[in-house]
Amino acid sequence: MPLVTTADDGSVKSVKLPRPSNPHGHVRDGALREAVTPWVLANTKHLIVMPNVDPPLKTVEASLTYLGEVERIRDRLGLGTNVLGTLYNHDGITPKMIEQMAATKRIVSVKCYPAKAGMTTGSGQGIPLEQTSDDVLRAAIDNNIVYQVHGEVDTMKDGTPLEPAMRERYYMTDVLPYVRDAHPDLRISVEHGTTVQAVRLVDGDPSGKTVMTITPQHLLFVDDDFMQPWGNDLKCMPILKWPTDRAALIKAATSGDRRFFAGTDTAPHPSRKKRGDFQLAANGCWLPHWISLYTQAFHAAGKLDSVFDDFMSYSFADWMGLPRPEPDDTVLVTCDTAHDIPAPINIEGEDDVVIPLGWTETGNRLRVGFSVRADF
């Protein structure tokens, strides 16, 4: 259980928990990668880095090279994060490539993006899960490779367009169940699930082969929060949903059901791409304070107990067969409303910064109430 210290009035002063893992993080490329990687690695036991850089990571060799660049930054900082890789799903993946991935023991998953460009950052450069060949999926089953799925489509099967709020709902009821039924042994992680329908899909597979990551932003916010002064920084895909969806996510995350676990989808963009017109703003929340945000959500639910440990630190590692953090490998979260949101991070060589979710220069910032000291 996390070690929770309280004040005389019963309020939480600090929470010590096993070092969490993050199975879904973006560290980008070039100068932006140099700026954000230390923050994504900080206080993290295991990290899966996403493959939608430019060009996407579509080969085993490209993924290993990319991992090497991230590990170079890690080693320079003296951090112990285990960095794991992915391949971008595309029609050039073969069963032999799946076998090569497994042989590395470092590239553990294939990430599936929506087929249409513009639906999210980097989409439209491959194929979705439902278009993946049966022989490749059988190889994934045989080699214990996970498919991490961004589950959205922008049109129904009859061609009817879907509004952003309906895209995941339709995918979870009319697309993914058919893949699930055809390949019951395939290990599927529904990434950054946002809807009642996504929770139900995971609930409907008692085998444990289907799991779901839940982001802190989807536990804390709904679509009305786009009206906040920092609303552009909340824009991510899948889009924030309705109060009923958030309630379902909170219930799943705090239930103790180990098929649901943390996964941030932290996705940095230079501020020039996030500011201005909401519809044109880049998709992605920059979350260097992700542990604080999850703590806030679980504290509000009254679940700073062993369920919090499982969700943050154990369930993903156990599902992937990765080592749990050692008993002395912990992170301390303190009640700290003065320093709960990190400052923007400068991008070297650019007159620009990366702005964390909830920060504004002129005030009106999100109050998180908890902070974590970065370990670099």
Secondary structure as UniProt FT lines:
FT   STRAND          3..6
FT   TURN            8..9
FT   STRAND          12..18
FT   STRAND          22..25
FT   HELIX           30..41
FT   TURN            42..43
FT   STRAND          46..49
FT   HELIX           60..77
FT   STRAND          82..88
FT   TURN            91..92
FT   HELIX           95..104
FT   STRAND          107..112
FT   TURN            117..118
FT   TURN            121..124
FT   HELIX           129..131
FT   HELIX           134..142
FT   TURN            143..144
FT   STRAND          146..149
FT   TURN            157..158
FT   HELIX           164..174
FT   HELIX           176..182
FT   TURN            184..185
FT   STRAND          188..190
FT   TURN            191..192
FT   HELIX           196..203
FT   TURN            206..207
FT   STRAND          210..214
FT   HELIX           216..220
FT   HELIX           223..227
FT   TURN            229..230
FT   HELIX           231..234
FT   HELIX           243..253
FT   TURN            258..259
FT   STRAND          260..262
FT   HELIX           271..274
FT   HELIX           278..280
FT   TURN            288..289
FT   HELIX           290..300
FT   TURN            301..302
FT   HELIX           306..309
FT   HELIX           310..314
FT   HELIX           315..320
FT   TURN            327..328
FT   STRAND          330..335
FT   STRAND          345..346
FT   TURN            348..349
FT   STRAND          353..354
FT   TURN            357..358
FT   TURN            361..362
FT   STRAND          370..372
//
